Amino acid sequence: MSAPRDTCTPFYNMPRLKHLSLSKKNISRLQPHTINQTPLLSLDLSGNRDLSMPMGALGELELSLQELSLRDNQMDEGQAVLPCLGTLQVLDLSGNHLSLLPPGLSCSPLESLDIWNNNLQTLGTVRNWSHSLRVMSVAGNPWSCCSLGWLDTLHAASMAVPDLRQSRCVFQEHGWNMSAGITSTPRWICPQPEGTASLALLMALMGLSLLCAWAFCLLRKGQKALGCVGLGSNRVGVSQSHHKGEGPAEEMPPDSITKV
């Protein structure tokens, strides 16, 4: 069934209609109450370029809809306004221009979510439905390498992310935008919390000082490393062993004492 662009064809009082496909029908706006008293289980609205769904467009499906596809509609967050769909389990939002997920998802018991190929940099609501989510597709988004806390939440929930190896994140280096694999992002590319950098520098300097002291000890008059056990003291006495039958070694002059 094909409808002219911008023409509203209401689905009213059809209790036996459970699955409805309006894919690629040139629909630019889904009017409120277009679907009324028709408890759909699945709705396919994919392939409708620049589709707009204002508040109330799916209001009649809050307690029945289980699957919804908005794939390849090139919608932004202002066009994809979802109500609280309390039974929604499968949602396909791939192929859009979303920089934020619809806030209405926080009350949906999602099990499968596809957000492939959007403009998402981070996820703020993933914790709200991570307890029910089983599989999620995330590739094709410009994720921020320094805002990947949501990924830790997914891993903690043992969630399947089949395209994670194809996912990349973005960071800045010397004023240039760079990208890295989301699974191998080095920690040094992100700004450290205040005080962390100073502590790291202090630890590095301490390590370097100990290394230099050890090297100095090894080189001092050809002594072995075991002769450095006394480094913890402020003054190190240097004595020489004498062979059997020989008298005690002469006392070393004061200038042979090493100050550390």
C-alpha angles and dihedrals in degrees: 000000000000125000127197115258114280091010116132116220106184122213100210129174099349102143094171094054107099105156124042128180120195094162117155095359097134091248110165099176132023104212121219113268092016085132108042130167088353109118100208120189095195134022127187115198097157125139097030102128115224092000113180122207111186124194110292097028091114098021093119092057100058094110101035114033114103103164129037130175122195093160122157096002096124089225124163125213092269091060098044104065111162126189123220099292099192096187101038111131105160123043128174114194097156122136098032137111099248117152090173131032118241108271090223089075091078092084097043119102092224119187098172127031126177115192097157117153104013133122097260118145097176142353120240103176101043092108091061095064103019089102091067102030116105105172134019134179115210110161123121096044126115093238117188110244089213096052104056099124089116089062090058088054091053092049092048089054091050089238121173114241103177096182098044093114090057092050122102136189133210131233137164125246122178090342094308126114109238133179134213137181108276091227095053104039110151114230094225094073093070127075111258123231115267111282095018094094092050091050092050091050091050092051091049092051092049091051092049091050092052091048092051092048091051092049091048090051092052092050097044106112091326094291121162123249091255089068089069096070089104095060089111090068124081092229127037119202117213117207134169126225118234128216126246112281095021125108124250116290118262115264112263116244116254093254091065092070111104118222116209 
